[in-house]
């Protein structure tokens, strides 16, 4: 559970690092957006590296990667709706179900 929690928190930081500037600093010079995003991403690494170290061995490397990708997209969906007021539609649900399939096939024996 620690691995999942750390991956969720790291993805919150990374999502903000990658996309926050599109709304908050779109008029700022690109180098400022890069530096601020890089500063935020530092905290993502402080959480992602321990998450992977804790999880490796309990999970296989492909399982860790698929978990991380599903968490990334779930965090991004919440971010897009809350921060950018994006509208999700039925196609997003179908895509999420495909991800559930990826998790199933990655974790099955």
ABEGO torsion letter per residue (X at the ends): XAAAAAAAAAAAAAAAAAAAAAAAAAABBAAAAAAAAAAAAAAAAAAAAAAAAAABGABBAAAAAAAAAAAAAAAAAAAAAAAAGBBBBAAAAAAAAAAAAAAAAAABX
